[in-house]
Each structure stands twice: as C-alpha cells, then as structure tokens.
C-alpha cells in the first residue's frame, strides 16, 4: 500500500550551513572597517596626527581638537585625556565621556627596556616640573607618565625629550607599544645573554613605521636574558635560554594578556639566535596585523587568535607565510621560584653595584627624578633603569659610595631596603586620573603601604616569601591584579543600605613564574575601599598561622577554606 499525501512522511528539510560571521581579518579579504575605531584608522593613519598637534591644536587650544583625533589618534603619540576632577565611580562609562574628559592629558614617555641616562632622567624631571604640575608615575611597562599636560605645550615637550633621544611615538594606540627589557641587561650575573641589540633593532626598524601602525589592538613585547619582564602576559616575549647544541639564544612566547579575558602566553617551542629576533618579531606582529580579529574590540588582541589557532598552526603560518623558513626547536627555560624585581643591592658583571629603589606603586615626581639624576651622576652612574614592577634602579655604584647613595635615596622616599609591602605592591593610575576607573588606587596605596607596615609589624619577620598586592581601578588589569597573590579589581559594590560605594573584587593566589596561574575569585566576595587594610591584615595573618614550611601564599590560597580568605 502506498502512502497518500495525507499520510506521507514529512520530507527532511535540508539545512544550510550557518554562515560564519567575518572577524575582519585582512588576510582573508575583509578590509572594510567593522567598527568606529577601524574606520578612524582607515580614514587617516594615526601617526599623521602629530602634524595637526604641532600646527593647529597647540596653537588654537583644546577646543579646536577634532574628536576622532582626541579620542583615538592622539594615543599613537602617547596622549590620553585625563579624568575630570570631582566625578566618582558612578559616572564611569562611555555615556558620560563628555563629562569625564578633562582638558588635560596624560602623556606617556616611551622608555624601551626602561633604559635612561642621567641626562635623560633629569630632562624628564624638569619637564614634569614645568609642564605637568610635578607629576611623574613609573608604570609597570617601564614608562614615565605625566599628568596635567596641556596641548599647547606638547610640541615643546617633544622637542626637549627628542633632543636627548626619547620619544612618545606609539607609546599608546593600536600599535607596537614599548619593549620591556631587563633593567640589568648586559650586567646581570644571572642572564643567559644580553638582548639589548635586538631591542634596539626592533625600535629602529619598526617603531613609527606606517606598515605596523594599524594593528587590531595594542601589541606588547618583552625581551630579556632572564625571567624579569613578566613574559607570560605579553603578546610576544623572547626569554633567554641555553640550547644544548647551539648555546645562548631566546625562547619565544605568544598570546599573553590580562583584562576581562586573561590568557597566559604559550611557548612556540622554538630557539631563536639573537640576530634573528627582530625578524621573528616582525613576522609575529605581521600575523597579528593580517589575521588579527578586527570586528569586536574585546576580541582584537593576539591572544584570541593564538587560542583559536593553537601554537602549532601559529608556528606553521609564521614559518611558511612570513619567515619562509623553519625555526629550530628549542628547550624551555627553567622556571623561577619568585618574581625577579631587582630591588635592593646586587653586584654587576663590571664589579660595581646596582641599587634597586622602591617608590610606592611607582609614584614619584619631577623633583624626585631630577634629584635621583643628580645623585646618580655624583656617584659616578650614567645608567638608570625602570622596571616592570614600577621600581627604579641605578647601576654602576661603587662599594665606596654605596651606603652614602642609599642614604641619600632613602631621604627621598626611595628605599633600597624596603618593607615587603612597599616592595611588592603595585597600582594603576586609578580614578585620580583615569576615565575608566571605578576606584582610587595609586593615591590610596600611598596610605595603605605605611598602614600595612605598622599593623603587620608583629608578623612581617615571619614572612620569608613575598606577598604581592596589586590594585586595579577597573577590569583592564593595568596593574596585573589577576596574577598577584592578593589582587583587587575596582568596581562599585553594595554598601548594605541599597547604595553603591567604591570597592574591589578580590583575586587570590595569582602568580607568574614557578606556578603561573590566575587568581582565585571567591564567589560574591568584595571589599570596600575603606576595608582594604583590614582585609589584607586578616588574610595575611591566616596565611602565617596555617602555612606549611616553605609554602608560598599562592599555594596556600589554592587549598585554604573560603572562610579563611574572607
């Protein structure tokens, strides 16, 4: 019996394969801008804005600045508008940008490898005093940041810094940012090799070139002969390693980054000789330019491409499409057991001393920088270095002048033998200057550190391991809160009476190095800004009470009960 139309089985409907949405990858033919940022970069290469700053805006003032330049292209020359004073975290958000945008700028001075001469440091200090209300903060990217900069003064600042070999070129923006390097490069007794020639080559060949000035997002680089540049959270990193056959070279890591989708960098598994570093760097940044995701800003970092491709495919594309040759397989470097921050006194290869100084969360001033430059010169040093931990190092101090120099720095509030809290605390700019922030951070840390030194005085001697405290004003993690022993992420929190107050989400047990991992978030656990000191005091005392011999805070935080972490 055959089926009649009334009883026939329904025909299976063929389904079309879902069309995958374009991510705006240039190499796949998607060249049309998919968001306002990409359109702005297509309309005019951001590097071109310098001419308008010099010829128009500095002469006609803040109100003459085109908004696309002000909120976009200015960044390629190290300039962001700072937060208008008087607006708390409840105003933070794009909808209030016109209110939050002050007529002053944060200016970031690019200091590749954190390397400065005494003259350069003195010049930075003098500029701060004259044009920046004596502000100067050391960032965790080895830069100096000014505040209160007026557009009328920008050309003169450029003239002065460039006369001593510094610049702001691509200090911000969707481009290759400052290259992190070891503060003791060339002089450390622990480094595998000195990669300074590779850093210099990258800066000279590629920074400020239009071919690499339009990337999907920022691109962060770290290069060191040892593990002192937080390589796990950079887009690309080269770390010194000895190959059993070929000797000293560099191990390559790609795809690291924090913020709202944190990812640790992954090893490519290759060994690169020093003279090939710049070419490999160019290959990786070119992959990011051509294959990076440009549709959504929150997916436009290299880490998302590395995650989707995997390191095997990433290496294959690098070798076949860009380098046109295979790379040598290489071993992994041995993991360090603690952060290598270079604070304190250590001997150098040349027989002299490096003195690592610890301002609180990088907060210094132009006055302090000029005094450090003068003191360093008197002590026979012409080499000053910034670190990825917001610290300052002066090289080449002789044994005879060491204690006098340390005493002089101590009088400036820059101790070479700091407490563990001063040594291991970092903070971002915070609501004092940043339009994205919900909470006060760097300014608050100036009070918090002395408070912790005092209230934990009875247990500090028992702490034979560092406890890092990183304070961030928003989720962007400029102070690396997700990889701290105790990390704070700024947000508005419930005050218990139906209102909102400034506070922080807590991350515990993050670390880089021996057991790299992101911090543990306790469900719904937040503290108000006023409770920071109480909270750190409580958790640290629980750690001291419960820790096993030799146990680090991060290890304890993983196994501790929730109640002991609150």
Secondary structure, DSSP 8 states (H G I E B T S, - for coil): ----TTT------------------GGGT--S--SHHHHHHHHS-GGGHHHHIIIIIHHH-GGGS-HHHHTTGGGGGTEEEEE-TT--GGG-SGGGHHHHEEEEEEEEEB-GGGEE-HHHHHHHHHHHHHHSTTEEEE-TTS-EEEEEE-GGGHHHHHHHHHHTT-B-TTSSSSSEEEEEE-TTTTT-SS-S---HHHHHHHHHHHTT-GGGS--SS-EEEEEESSS-S-GGGSSEEEEEEEETTTEEEEEEEE--B-GGG-B--EEEEEEE-GGGHHHHHHHHHHHHHHHS--S-GGG-SHHHHHHHH-HHHHHHHIIIIIISS--EE-------SS-----EEEE-TTS-EEEEEB-GGGEEEHHHHHHHHHHHHHTT---EEE-TTS-EEEEEE-HHHHHHHHHHHHHTT-BSS--HHHHTEEE---TTT-TT-SS--HHHHHHHHHHHHHHTTTTGGG--S---EEEESSTT-TT-GGGSSEEEEEEEEE-SSS-EEEEEEEEES-BSSTT-B--EEEEEEEEEGGGHHHHHHHHHHHHHHH--TT--HHHHHHHS-GGGG-
